[in-house]
Amino acid sequence: MRLTDEQTSVIRQSVRDVLGGDARVWLFGSRVDDSKRSGDVDLYVESDNIVEAPAWVAARLSARIQRGMHGRKVDVVLAAPNLARLPIHDAAKLEGIRL
């Protein structure tokens, strides 16, 4: 996994602040492969609560984490009871590393 402890802490705290303490987060994509270099940060975030305005929440979360990671690009995939489940949700959770 190519994240520092500080970056992991920024991610966890940002998810808690935006979605609450019950939300869970996984890192997926190229950052889970130690042999690769650079790349954006892909996060799968799961909530048991309904997420109102999910595009706004994902953008807010992404921006907050990007600021905490000094501009590193962050993509957020949200999963919640009121959102459609897509193949990316299953792949991200299955292949990802829970933070």
N, C-alpha and C positions, 0 to 999 in steps of 0.2 A: 504494500500500500504506500503510495507516494504522497503522504500528507504528514506534516509535522504535528507534534502534540498540540502546539498552539493553534494550528489551523483546525484540527479536530475539535478543540475546545470552542473556537469561534463558531463552527458549524452547529455544534450541540446547543450552545447558548442561544444562538439566533433562532433555531427551530423552537426551543422552549419559549422564547420571548414572543414569537409570532403565532405559534399554534398551541402552546401550552405544554406542560410537563408530560402529558401522555403520548405526544407524538413521537414517532420513531424515525430514524434516518439511516439510510444505507448509502455508501459510496459505490458507484458502479462505473463501468466504462474503462477508458485507458488508464486512469489513476490507480486501479487495483493491480495493474501489471507493473512490477518493479523493473522490468527490462525495457519499458518504453520511456520516452522522454517528453517533457512538457505536457501540453494538452490541457483542456478545460477540466473543471470539476463537475462531474455529473452526480446529482443526488436524487435519490428516491425517498420521498417523505410520506409517511403513512399516518393518518389520523383516524381515530374511531368516531370523531365528531363530524357533523356536517360542516363543510367549508363553504361559506358564502363568498361569492365573487372569487372563485379559485384562480383566475388569471391574475387578478390583482394581488392575491396572497402569494402566489408563486413569484411574481415580479418583485414584490416587496422583500420576500425572503432572499431571493437571488441578489438583489441590490445590497441588502444588509451584509450578507456573507462576503460579497465582492469587496465592500469597503473594509471589512475586517481582515481580508486576505490581500490587501494592497492592490486591488484591481484585477486579480485573477478572475477570468471568466467562469461563471457558475451557472449551470443549467439545473432547474428543479423540475422533477416530475412528481405531481401530487396524487395521492390516493386517499379517497374518503368515501363514506357510504353513499353520498349523493352524486358521485362522479362515475362516469363510465369506466369500466375496467378494460384496458387495452393490453395487447401483447407486451408492450414495453414495460408495463407494471410487473408482470410475472418475470420477465427476463432480468429486470433490474434487481428485483428482490432475490431471485435465485442465484444470480452471478455476483451480486454485490457483497460488500462487507459492512456489517452493521456497526455503526459508530456509537 
